[in-house]
Amino acid sequence: LVGTVASGDLFVARDADKARIAAQFDAAACEMEGAAIGQVAYTNGVPFAVLRAISDGGDGMEFSQFVGLAAKRSVALTREFVKRLGD
């Protein structure tokens, strides 16, 4: 998924929070740490990208289910990203 990522200080665990953030910011996701790193990179003219596995997606998925799925998706995405660096 590619899209706007909102930043904030809230673990998004409720459907209502997820819907509000998506509507207000046209955001595909919300996370806390990447924006801080991105701002420092931007300020210093350093290219920046972030790959996130969102564990508190407000979709009711239990963390124990999330861990294995996130690992598989992260590996596949990282492999594809590295492959395309050579293109």
C-alpha positions as CSV (number, residue, x, y, z in Angstrom):
1,L,0.0,0.0,0.0
2,V,1.3,3.4,-0.9
3,G,-0.2,6.6,0.4
4,T,-0.2,9.4,2.9
5,V,1.0,8.4,6.4
6,A,-0.2,10.5,9.3
7,S,1.9,11.0,12.4
8,G,0.7,11.4,15.9
9,D,0.9,10.3,19.5
10,L,-1.9,7.8,19.5
11,F,-1.9,4.0,19.3
12,V,-4.7,3.4,16.8
13,A,-6.7,0.6,18.3
14,R,-10.3,1.7,17.7
15,D,-12.2,1.7,14.4
16,A,-13.4,5.2,15.2
17,D,-9.9,6.5,15.5
18,K,-8.8,4.8,12.2
19,A,-11.8,6.3,10.4
20,R,-11.3,9.8,11.8
21,I,-7.6,9.9,10.8
22,A,-8.3,8.5,7.4
23,A,-11.0,11.1,6.8
24,Q,-9.2,14.1,8.2
25,F,-5.8,13.5,6.6
26,D,-6.6,11.2,3.7
27,A,-4.1,8.9,5.3
28,A,-3.5,5.2,4.5
29,A,-1.9,4.7,7.9
30,C,-0.7,6.5,11.1
31,E,2.5,6.0,12.9
32,M,4.7,7.8,15.4
33,E,8.4,7.3,14.8
34,G,9.0,7.6,11.1
35,A,7.8,11.3,10.9
36,A,10.5,12.4,13.4
37,I,13.2,10.7,11.4
38,G,11.8,11.9,8.1
39,Q,11.7,15.5,9.4
40,V,15.4,15.4,10.4
41,A,16.3,13.8,7.0
42,Y,14.3,16.5,5.1
43,T,15.9,19.3,7.1
44,N,19.4,18.0,6.3
45,G,18.6,17.2,2.6
46,V,19.0,13.5,3.1
47,P,16.8,11.1,1.0
48,F,14.4,9.2,3.2
49,A,12.0,6.3,2.9
50,V,10.2,4.3,5.6
51,L,8.9,0.7,5.5
52,R,6.4,0.1,8.3
53,A,4.5,-2.8,9.6
54,I,1.5,-1.3,11.4
55,S,0.7,-3.5,14.4
56,D,-2.1,-1.4,15.9
57,G,-4.2,-0.9,12.8
58,G,-7.6,-0.6,14.5
59,D,-8.8,-3.7,12.6
60,G,-9.2,-6.0,15.5
61,M,-6.2,-8.3,14.6
62,E,-4.5,-9.7,17.6
63,F,-0.8,-9.1,17.9
64,S,-0.1,-12.8,17.9
65,Q,-1.7,-13.1,14.4
66,F,0.0,-9.9,13.2
67,V,3.6,-11.0,14.0
68,G,3.9,-13.8,11.4
69,L,1.9,-11.9,8.7
70,A,4.0,-8.8,9.2
71,A,7.3,-10.7,9.0
72,K,6.2,-12.4,5.7
73,R,5.0,-9.2,4.1
74,S,8.1,-7.2,5.3
75,V,10.5,-9.7,3.8
76,A,8.6,-9.8,0.5
77,L,8.4,-6.0,0.3
78,T,12.1,-5.6,1.2
79,R,13.1,-8.1,-1.5
80,E,11.0,-6.3,-4.1
81,F,12.4,-2.9,-3.0
82,V,16.0,-4.1,-3.3
83,K,15.3,-5.8,-6.6
84,R,14.0,-2.5,-8.0
85,L,17.0,-0.5,-6.9
86,G,18.9,-2.1,-9.7
87,D,16.3,-1.0,-12.3
